Amino acid sequence: MDDHHNKGKPPKKYSEIFRALADFTQMGFTIAASVLVGVLLGQYLDDKFGTEPWFLLVFSILGVGAGIKSLFNIAKDRED
């Protein structure tokens, strides 16, 4: 019908699918990066101060918390 107006643009349903895929990918990378930074920082501090495993535990938990907070921020940004 109106195919000549949409030349070069993907159908709307595809853009919604790619948007959802991008959101899920961003969420996954955000959680993984937050936890990884927490673990690496905790290990580094434990090695430096000889406090194994305390900094690892604390910063791992903080990394998980930061990842969860980021998820809520991403979800809130998508609502606006």
Order of alpha helices (4+ residues) and beta strands (2+ residues): alpha-alpha
